[in-house]
Amino acid sequence: MTLTLDLPPHTEQAYRAEASARGVPVEVVVREVLLAHEPSFGAAEMPPEEWVRRFRAWTRSHAGDNLPVLSDEAISRESIYGDRGL
């Protein structure tokens, strides 16, 4: 597949510098980056070990988000369903 990307000048410059330093075409560097961050659309076809590895990497990527922890009350059935009686 051939794509045309409109990158900010500083990003293009960084890719070109990396390619030059490695002695490869810039397309090789960009392709490697894209494949390294490939979305896992085919999770059902992925080996379980790879799925676990990617899932753990994804959870670690949120470690610095400093999100609040919900209390037991906040996640209780009564709190979630309230007066609906479900």
Contact map, one row per residue, 1 for C-alpha under 8 A:
11100000000000000000000000000000000000000000000000000000000000000000000000000000000000
11110000000000000000000000000000000000000000000000000000000000000000000000000000000000
11111000000000000000000000000000000000000000000000000000000000000000000000000000000000
01111100000000000000000000000000000000000000000000000000000000000000000000000000000000
00111110000000000000000000000000000000000000000000000000000000000000000000000000000000
00011111000000000000000000000000000000000000000000000000000000000000000000000000000000
00001111101100000000000000000000000000000000000000000000000000000000000000000000000000
00000111111100000000000000000000000000000000000000000000000000000000000000000000000000
00000011111110000000000000000000000000000000000000000000000000000000000000000000000000
00000001111111000000000000000000000000000000000000000000000000000000000000000000000000
00000011111111100000000000000000000000000000000000000000000000000000000000000000000000
00000011111111110000000000000000000000000000000000000000000000000000000000000000000000
00000000111111111000000000000000000000000000000000000000000000000000000000000000000000
00000000011111111100000000000000000000000000000000000000000000000000000000000000000000
00000000001111111110000001001100000000000000000000000000000000000000000000000000000000
00000000000111111111000001000000000000000000000000000000000000000000000000000000000000
00000000000011111111100000000000000000000000000000000000000000000000000000000000000000
00000000000001111111110001001000000000000000000000000000000000000000000000000000000000
00000000000000111111111111011000000000000000000000000000000000000000000000000000000000
00000000000000011111111111000000000000000000000000000000000000000000000000000000000000
00000000000000001111111100000000000000000000000000000000000000000000000000000000000000
00000000000000000111111100000000000000000000000000000000000000000000000000000000000000
00000000000000000011111110000000000000000000000000000000000000000000000000000000000000
00000000000000000011111111011000000000000000000000000000000000000000000000000000000000
00000000000000000011001111111000000000000000000000000000000000000000000000000000000000
00000000000000110111000111111100000000000000000000000000000000000000000000000000000000
00000000000000000000000011111110000000000000000000000000000000000000000000000000000000
00000000000000000010000111111111000000000000000000000000000000000000000000000000000000
00000000000000100110000111111111100000000000000000000000000000000000000000000000000000
00000000000000100000000001111111110000000000000000000000000000000000000000000000000000
00000000000000000000000000111111111000000000000000000000000000000000000000000000000000
00000000000000000000000000011111111100000000000000000000000000000000000000000000000000
00000000000000000000000000001111111110000000000000000000000000000000000000000000000000
00000000000000000000000000000111111111000000000000000000000000000000000000000000000000
00000000000000000000000000000011111111000000000000000000000000000000000000000000000000
00000000000000000000000000000001111111000000000000000000000000000000000000000000000000
00000000000000000000000000000000111111100000000000000000000000000000000000000000000000
00000000000000000000000000000000011111110000000000000000000000000000000000000000000000
00000000000000000000000000000000000011111000000000000000000000000000000000000000000000
00000000000000000000000000000000000001111110000000000000000000000000000000000000000000
00000000000000000000000000000000000000111110000000000000000000000000000000000000000000
00000000000000000000000000000000000000011111110000000000000000000000000000000000000000
00000000000000000000000000000000000000011111110000100000000000000000000000000000000000
00000000000000000000000000000000000000000111110000000000000000000000000000000000000000
00000000000000000000000000000000000000000111111000000000000000000000000000000000000000
00000000000000000000000000000000000000000111111101100000000000000000000000000000000000
00000000000000000000000000000000000000000000111111100000000000000000000000000000000000
00000000000000000000000000000000000000000000011111110000000000000000000000000000000000
00000000000000000000000000000000000000000000001111111000000000000000000000000000000000
00000000000000000000000000000000000000000000011111111100000000000000000000000000000000
00000000000000000000000000000000000000000010011111111110000000000000000000000000000000
00000000000000000000000000000000000000000000000111111111000000000000000000000000000000
00000000000000000000000000000000000000000000000011111111100000000000000000000000000000
00000000000000000000000000000000000000000000000001111111110000000000000000000000000000
00000000000000000000000000000000000000000000000000111111111000000000000000000000000000
00000000000000000000000000000000000000000000000000011111111100000000000000000000000000
00000000000000000000000000000000000000000000000000001111111110000000000000000000000000
00000000000000000000000000000000000000000000000000000111111111000000000000000000000000
00000000000000000000000000000000000000000000000000000011111111100000000000000000000000
00000000000000000000000000000000000000000000000000000001111111100000000000000000000000
00000000000000000000000000000000000000000000000000000000111111110000000000000000000000
00000000000000000000000000000000000000000000000000000000011111111000000000000000000000
00000000000000000000000000000000000000000000000000000000001111111100000000000000000000
00000000000000000000000000000000000000000000000000000000000011111100000000000000000000
00000000000000000000000000000000000000000000000000000000000001111110000000000000000000
00000000000000000000000000000000000000000000000000000000000000111111000000000000000000
00000000000000000000000000000000000000000000000000000000000000001111100000000000000000
00000000000000000000000000000000000000000000000000000000000000000111110000000000000000
00000000000000000000000000000000000000000000000000000000000000000011111000000000000000
00000000000000000000000000000000000000000000000000000000000000000001111101100000000000
00000000000000000000000000000000000000000000000000000000000000000000111111100000000000
00000000000000000000000000000000000000000000000000000000000000000000011111110000000000
00000000000000000000000000000000000000000000000000000000000000000000001111110010000000
00000000000000000000000000000000000000000000000000000000000000000000011111110011000000
00000000000000000000000000000000000000000000000000000000000000000000011111111011000000
00000000000000000000000000000000000000000000000000000000000000000000000111111111000000
00000000000000000000000000000000000000000000000000000000000000000000000000111111110000
00000000000000000000000000000000000000000000000000000000000000000000000000011111111000
00000000000000000000000000000000000000000000000000000000000000000000000011111111110000
00000000000000000000000000000000000000000000000000000000000000000000000001111111110000
00000000000000000000000000000000000000000000000000000000000000000000000000001111111111
00000000000000000000000000000000000000000000000000000000000000000000000000001111111110
00000000000000000000000000000000000000000000000000000000000000000000000000000100111110
00000000000000000000000000000000000000000000000000000000000000000000000000000000111111
00000000000000000000000000000000000000000000000000000000000000000000000000000000111111
00000000000000000000000000000000000000000000000000000000000000000000000000000000100111
